[in-house]
């Protein structure tokens, strides 16, 4: 499948998270995005160096600015289970606005054509690093990285587009 692009409607899909009692819950992308301006960004994996030191911190640090520019939701997706994502989210105690959602089987990541096969590195199917700006389910900006790059999918690039 060709990767999602500007003008496309984001596919719906179910992602997981842990509630306050550490019980798995699910939510659909469309329920979080319909009628809203949303940033959906994804990382290849929780606790990985670039994801933990650059990608996620950038969105957390700039979240107030993003909200000030009309962004309703900031969603981080990773191909990990919700327990791992919940533990990873706790390593960012300053976070107030980024929602961490798990795509444990990469089913959602596959829907927009953004999967990355890292089997040769022992990591299996993951997500490409990307950032989408979505308005009422329609992609307005699609910054999709190739390989392990981190050049166009950060918060700074989305802010430039707002």
C-alpha positions in Angstrom: 0.0 0.0 0.0 1.2 3.5 -0.8 1.9 5.7 2.2 -0.8 8.2 3.3 -0.4 11.6 1.7 -1.8 15.1 1.9 -5.5 15.2 1.1 -6.1 11.6 2.2 -8.6 10.8 5.0 -6.8 9.0 7.8 -7.9 5.4 8.2 -9.8 4.5 11.3 -8.4 2.0 13.7 -8.3 1.0 17.3 -5.3 1.7 19.5 -4.8 0.8 23.2 -3.8 2.6 26.4 -4.0 2.0 30.1 -6.5 3.8 32.2 -5.8 5.2 35.7 -6.2 1.7 37.2 -3.7 0.2 34.7 -6.5 -1.6 32.8 -6.2 -1.9 29.0 -8.7 0.3 27.2 -9.1 1.0 23.5 -9.9 4.1 21.5 -10.4 4.8 17.8 -8.4 7.3 15.8 -11.5 8.7 14.3 -13.1 9.3 17.7 -10.1 11.4 18.7 -9.8 13.2 15.3 -13.3 13.9 13.9 -14.0 17.6 13.8 -10.6 18.4 15.4 -7.1 19.6 14.4 -4.9 16.7 15.5 -1.2 15.8 15.3 -0.5 12.1 15.0 3.1 11.2 15.2 4.7 7.8 15.4 8.0 6.4 16.5 9.6 3.1 15.7 9.7 2.0 19.4 9.3 3.1 23.0 12.6 3.5 24.9 14.6 3.8 21.7 17.3 6.6 21.7 16.0 9.0 19.1 12.4 8.5 20.1 13.1 9.1 23.8 15.7 11.8 23.5 14.5 13.9 20.6 11.1 13.0 18.9 8.8 12.7 21.9 10.5 15.5 24.0 10.1 17.9 21.1 6.4 17.4 21.0 6.1 17.6 24.8 8.2 20.8 25.0 6.3 22.5 22.2 2.8 21.2 23.2 1.6 24.5 24.7 2.7 26.3 21.5 0.9 23.6 19.4 -2.3 24.0 21.5 -2.0 27.8 21.1 -2.1 27.3 17.4 -5.4 25.4 17.5 -4.2 21.8 17.9 -6.8 19.8 19.9 -4.9 16.5 20.3 -1.3 15.4 20.1 -1.1 11.6 19.7 2.0 9.5 19.8 1.7 6.0 18.4 4.2 3.2 18.8 4.2 -0.5 17.9 4.4 -1.6 21.4 1.9 -3.0 23.9 0.0 -0.5 26.2 2.0 -1.6 29.3 5.3 -0.6 27.6 3.8 2.6 26.3 2.4 3.5 29.8 5.8 2.9 31.4 7.5 4.9 28.7 5.0 7.8 29.1 5.9 7.9 32.8 9.5 8.8 31.9 8.2 12.1 30.7 6.7 13.6 34.0 6.5 17.0 32.4 4.0 15.8 29.8 0.6 17.3 30.0 -0.8 17.0 26.4 0.7 14.1 24.5 -1.4 10.9 24.4 0.6 7.7 24.1 -1.3 5.0 22.2 -0.2 1.5 21.5 -0.4 -0.3 18.2 0.8 -3.7 19.5 0.4 -5.7 16.3 1.1 -2.8 13.9 -2.4 -3.2 12.5 -3.1 0.5 12.5 0.4 1.4 11.3 -0.2 -0.8 8.3 -3.5 0.8 7.4 -1.9 4.1 6.2 1.1 2.3 4.7 3.6 3.5 7.3 5.0 0.2 8.6 8.8 -0.4 8.7 10.2 -3.9 8.6 13.1 -4.0 11.1 13.2 -7.8 11.3 16.8 -7.9 10.1 17.6 -6.0 13.3 15.5 -8.3 15.5 12.8 -5.7 16.0 10.1 -7.0 13.7 7.5 -4.8 12.1 7.5 -1.2 13.5 6.3 2.2 12.4 8.2 4.6 10.2 8.9 7.8 12.0 6.2 10.3 10.9 4.1 13.3 11.9 0.7 14.0 10.4 -1.3 17.2 10.8 -4.9 16.2 10.4 -8.0 18.4 10.3 -11.3 16.7 10.6 -9.8 13.4 9.5 -8.1 14.9 6.4 -4.3 14.9 6.2 -3.0 18.5 5.8 0.7 17.7 6.3 2.4 14.3 6.0 6.0 14.3 7.1 7.2 10.7 6.7 10.8 9.8 7.3 12.8 7.2 5.4 14.9 4.7 7.2 15.9 5.8 10.6 16.1 9.5 9.8 14.8 12.2 12.1 14.7 15.3 9.9 11.1 16.2 9.1 8.8 14.6 11.6 9.6 16.7 14.7 7.4 19.3 16.4 9.4 22.2 14.8 8.3 21.1 11.3 4.7 20.8 12.2 4.8 24.3 13.9 6.2 25.7 10.6 3.2 24.2 8.8 0.6 25.7 11.2 
